[in-house]
Amino acid sequence: MMLEKNPNEVVEEIIEDTTSVIHPYKVLLFNDDIHSFEEVINQLIKAVKCTFEEARDYAFEAHVKGKAVVFNGDLSVCLKVTSILEEIALHTQIIT
């Protein structure tokens, strides 16, 4: 049995919006020769609420490349993250 299309039938098309939210601010952590990996890792876990493995990766990236993006988010949250990282005198910068 074949169904015929009604020419007067209105077809409603659903379009999903897949726009992702891009956080405009990033926290950079810079390498230094003062802090141990353990100190940096512990502070990163506290500041960005990440796992030990993620914090270790951030610390290693900052060590090798000189800097690492450790957080993306709204400016107010980035300010909190940098504040926590700077509690032990780590050098940070917020960029867009």
C-alpha positions as a Python dict, from the first residue, in 0.01 Angstrom:
ca = {
    (1, 'M'): (0, 0, 0),
    (2, 'M'): (139, 336, -99),
    (3, 'L'): (63, 656, 90),
    (4, 'E'): (13, 971, -108),
    (5, 'K'): (140, 1302, 20),
    (6, 'N'): (-119, 1566, 80),
    (7, 'P'): (1, 1883, -100),
    (8, 'N'): (-166, 2097, 167),
    (9, 'E'): (12, 1921, 453),
    (10, 'V'): (245, 2137, 655),
    (11, 'V'): (564, 1962, 751),
    (12, 'E'): (730, 2089, 1064),
    (13, 'E'): (1106, 2052, 1067),
    (14, 'I'): (1286, 2047, 1397),
    (15, 'I'): (1631, 2201, 1391),
    (16, 'E'): (1857, 2151, 1688),
    (17, 'D'): (2088, 2428, 1789),
    (18, 'T'): (2427, 2271, 1849),
    (19, 'T'): (2604, 2594, 1932),
    (20, 'S'): (2856, 2533, 2205),
    (21, 'V'): (2944, 2784, 2470),
    (22, 'I'): (3299, 2909, 2436),
    (23, 'H'): (3444, 3048, 2753),
    (24, 'P'): (3621, 3370, 2664),
    (25, 'Y'): (3879, 3363, 2945),
    (26, 'K'): (4170, 3129, 3015),
    (27, 'V'): (4407, 3096, 3309),
    (28, 'L'): (4771, 3051, 3217),
    (29, 'L'): (5012, 2898, 3464),
    (30, 'F'): (5379, 2979, 3410),
    (31, 'N'): (5673, 2758, 3492),
    (32, 'D'): (5909, 2856, 3771),
    (33, 'D'): (6218, 2712, 3935),
    (34, 'I'): (6091, 2770, 4288),
    (35, 'H'): (5802, 2526, 4339),
    (36, 'S'): (5819, 2147, 4336),
    (37, 'F'): (5590, 1943, 4112),
    (38, 'E'): (5411, 1823, 4424),
    (39, 'E'): (5337, 2181, 4538),
    (40, 'V'): (5208, 2282, 4194),
    (41, 'I'): (4998, 1967, 4155),
    (42, 'N'): (4837, 2009, 4497),
    (43, 'Q'): (4757, 2375, 4430),
    (44, 'L'): (4611, 2294, 4088),
    (45, 'I'): (4385, 2029, 4239),
    (46, 'K'): (4265, 2287, 4491),
    (47, 'A'): (4222, 2568, 4235),
    (48, 'V'): (4066, 2395, 3936),
    (49, 'K'): (3916, 2091, 4110),
    (50, 'C'): (4083, 1848, 3873),
    (51, 'T'): (4220, 1500, 3922),
    (52, 'F'): (4577, 1428, 4027),
    (53, 'E'): (4653, 1307, 3673),
    (54, 'E'): (4514, 1623, 3511),
    (55, 'A'): (4707, 1844, 3755),
    (56, 'R'): (5025, 1646, 3686),
    (57, 'D'): (4974, 1694, 3310),
    (58, 'Y'): (4922, 2070, 3355),
    (59, 'A'): (5233, 2097, 3572),
    (60, 'F'): (5440, 1898, 3324),
    (61, 'E'): (5316, 2108, 3030),
    (62, 'A'): (5406, 2429, 3214),
    (63, 'H'): (5748, 2283, 3294),
    (64, 'V'): (5822, 2175, 2935),
    (65, 'K'): (5656, 2457, 2738),
    (66, 'G'): (5698, 2738, 2990),
    (67, 'K'): (5324, 2783, 3038),
    (68, 'A'): (4998, 2590, 3031),
    (69, 'V'): (4629, 2678, 3006),
    (70, 'V'): (4490, 2525, 3323),
    (71, 'F'): (4135, 2661, 3321),
    (72, 'N'): (3872, 2806, 3082),
    (73, 'G'): (3569, 2991, 3209),
    (74, 'D'): (3398, 3310, 3304),
    (75, 'L'): (3614, 3595, 3426),
    (76, 'S'): (3484, 3576, 3782),
    (77, 'V'): (3578, 3207, 3809),
    (78, 'C'): (3917, 3266, 3645),
    (79, 'L'): (3988, 3533, 3907),
    (80, 'K'): (3912, 3280, 4183),
    (81, 'V'): (4136, 3019, 4020),
    (82, 'T'): (4428, 3262, 3988),
    (83, 'S'): (4376, 3375, 4346),
    (84, 'I'): (4410, 3018, 4473),
    (85, 'L'): (4712, 2946, 4254),
    (86, 'E'): (4880, 3266, 4369),
    (87, 'E'): (4834, 3172, 4739),
    (88, 'I'): (5168, 2994, 4707),
    (89, 'A'): (5314, 3258, 4473),
    (90, 'L'): (5262, 3073, 4147),
    (91, 'H'): (5272, 3307, 3847),
    (92, 'T'): (4945, 3322, 3649),
    (93, 'Q'): (4779, 3535, 3387),
    (94, 'I'): (4422, 3559, 3260),
    (95, 'I'): (4393, 3587, 2882),
    (96, 'T'): (4110, 3600, 2629),
}
